[in-house]
Amino acid sequence: MIHKMYCVYDSKVEAYMMPFYVQSKGQAIRMFAELANDKDTNVGKYPAEFTLFDLGEIDDSNAKFKLHSTPIAVGVAIEFIKSE
């Protein structure tokens, strides 16, 4: 099965967090949006400082990665905050 690979960039730390794997882009966005709307997380406290990136994919049948030449920005956490 092909898994999409994403990670979050923290602009204050100037580093990417550990990558995570999901079935689809929509699933990655949902997870990131949940963090952005949770004030108990750093992403939720400082949503302008965190960006979700698409890194590529991995095939779990042969452990081969297919990475983008450059990470692709999906969006900044502040863009996913629900309006009250």
Beta strands, then each sheet from edge to edge (+ up, - down):
strand 1: 2-10
strand 2: 15-16
strand 3: 20-22
strand 4: 50-59
strand 5: 64-76
sheet 1: 2+ 1- 3+
sheet 2: 2+ 1- 4+ 5-
end
